[in-house]
Amino acid sequence: LETAALALIPPVSVILYSYNIMPGLRRLKDILIIKNVFVAGAWTTYMFLTATYFNISFNSTVLAMAAYFFMRFLINTIVFDIRDVVGDKVYHTKTLPVHFGELTTRNFLLLLNTISGVFLFLAVEVGWLPHFAHMLNLITFYGYIYIIMSTDERTDKHFLCDVIVDGEFLLWPVLLIIGKILLG
């Protein structure tokens, strides 16, 4: 029952995010930063869904990974907003890059990327995550690269987002396997 309830969160989230279900209220997609937090939160529910499915309690390991996932997904969604800034300005969509500008948004992302890296490091050091999870922190450096590229006019933004930024999540298991082999 818990797994089924958690499995409903992402599709229900899409409806709440995309459609104006209450007359007179804006869609969540149209509210500054709520859009990004909501999407990152919806993706993070898969961490809890997986833990529930495998009957793992929501212990410090699950909560630490969920917090890390949330920060990484938040970075991801905001980088996509940088890619879409021209269209968002035309349609008056309130995003961080439209509201604060691309450079300020990029600097915020660099800070958030640093926070996620420090958080991961500390989560390993205090024992919430296994030692081999340190290898996952290479994603922090990967993040710096694509965040800086996100505001470079010479960058193909569609390739950057659709391959490089979303491709980050494909690197996670590879880095964890390498970490397990090298760091035990």
Disulfide bonds with the S-S distance in Angstrom:
none
